[in-house]
């Protein structure tokens, strides 16, 4: 098997694996395929935020109610969460309940 074929198989498996952290997934696929890394979105939906943090949508809702997450409110009351804010949360060592 060639290196290219191996890289394509690994990339296909990683795309389907939901246990791989989303940001890491794109970086690995970009390295394997030799394609530039796709541009990262700056705002995430509640579902995307939950997946990013590895928690449920209900946890995102509760974190927002408690003021631990501060969403951007778009026209129509749509909530989006800044990737930068989420990255800061994941780099925090202290967990608050």
N, C-alpha and C positions, 0 to 999 in steps of 0.2 A: 504494500500500500504506500502511496506517495505521501509526502508531507502535506500537500494541498488537500488530498482526500481526507487525511486524518483531521486536519484543521476544519474542514467542512462538517465532518461528523461531530466533532466536539462543539462547534458553533451551533449546530442543530439541536444537540442535547441541551446545551445551556439555555437556549431560547425557550425550551419547554419546561425547564426546571424552575419551579416557583420558590425553591428554597434559596436560590442565589439572589443576593441583594441587587435590586434594580440597577443602581449606578455601576456596580462591579460587572454585572452582566454585559452592559454595553461596551465597557472598556475591554473585556476579554474578547468579545466578538470582534471588535475593531482590530485588536492585535492579531487575532487568528486570521482574519480575512484580508488584512492589509488596507482596509478602508478607513477613512477618517472617522473618528468618534462622532456620533450624532450630537447635535447641540442639545444641551440639557434644558428642559422647560424651567421657567422661573417660578411659575405658579402651579400648584397641584390641587386637584379635586380632593374631596374628603376620602374617597376610595383610594386614590393614589397616595395620599398622606398616610393612611392607615397601613398600606403596603410598605411604604418607605420606612415607617417606624416599626413595622412588624407587630402591629396591634390591630384591634377590631375597629370598625367604624364607630361603634358605640363608645369606645375609649377616646377616640378623637373628639366626639361630641362632648363627652364629660370633661376632657382636658380643655376644650374651648370654653365651656361653662365656668370652669374653675379659674380661667384666665391664664392657664399654662401655655395655651396656643392662642395666637392673635391672628385671625384670618383677615384677609383683604376682602372688603365687601364690594362686589361689582354691581353694576346696574341690575335691577331686578332682585336684589338681595342675595345674589349668588356668592357663596363663600369660596375663597381660594387661599391656599397656604403657601407662603414663600419658602422656597427650597433653602435659602440661606438661613432662615429661622430654624428650620428643621435640622439642618446640619449642626447648628449651634446646640440644639437640644441633645442630639446624639453624641456630641463631644463633652457634654456635662457629665461629671462623675456622680454628683449628688442626685438621688432620686427623692422626689417629694410626693407625699400621699395626701 
